[in-house]
Amino acid sequence: MEIVLSCAWTAGNREGLEIFMALQLSQTEQDGLVVIQPDGEVDLYSSPGLRKAILAAVQAAELGVRLDLSQVAYMDSSGVATLVEGLQGCGKIQKTLSLFRPSPAVMKVLQLARLDSVFEIWEE
Amino acid sequence: MDKQTDLRMTVRADARLLGCVRRLVRGYLESFETAPDRIDEVVLAVDEACANSIRHAYGGQSEECLSLEFRSHERGLEIELKDAGKTAPLERTGATLAARDAAGELRPGGLGIPLIRQVFDEVEFLAEVPHGNRVIMRLDRGKP
């Protein structure tokens, strides 16, 4: 089963302008893991939606949460904070949180923040 | 060293508009043939500065505005952000990644200013009177 959530506006509310970017979240389950795939830009506006989905998945998952970050075109520090919060939430209840195929934009901010080694990262 | 103002923009302090700011900053940097890796970093750092103003100076969202000014000179670029919100405390504006690493504690927040300081060659945080903040971020184009 795949659930698709939209956690940001998909278009501007001003005629003729589409300046507000969407972040689409898809969610599936696989081998006891809840897999969340955000698609779009994770920033101050959209990260609360991702945070909500991750924290709910932490509770719902049997074994843990896998974040497929291959379609994330941009991530800021609020997105990184969201990942750290998810990791800590999983750690508290003996579950795992892993990052799957992080995009170059995600790796860039994790490396700049010197947090790339904190996460379990899967390329395949 | 003569500086020239290349671009000024005023944007409402609304997180939904950050994507628009990022695209403008990217376009500006591309005009100066900045290396793609550096462009990504500077876009991130300016976005962090704007997000800080929206989140901390204006408390989330405001009808007030942020202003950005982009200046260039022969050795580099200077980007200045101004807001009219609550003045940022000194202990927050001085945050660095080195201090964060030294604390040895993994915590979710507080990464914005360390990232800004990491990306730019020089960063000044100035408190405006009676309130407001000015952040001047300088990039030396001679550096890789």
Interface residues (C-beta under 8 A of the other chain):
Chain A: A8 W9 I19 F20 M21 E41 D43 L44 Y45 Y74 D76 S77 S78 V80 A81 T82 V84 E85 L87 Q88 A105 K108 V109 L112 A113 R114 L115 V118
Chain B: A15 R16 L17 L18 G19 C20 R22 D37 D40 E41 L44 D47 E48 A51 I54 R55 L97 D101 L106 R107 P108 G109 L111 G112 P114 L115 Q118 V119
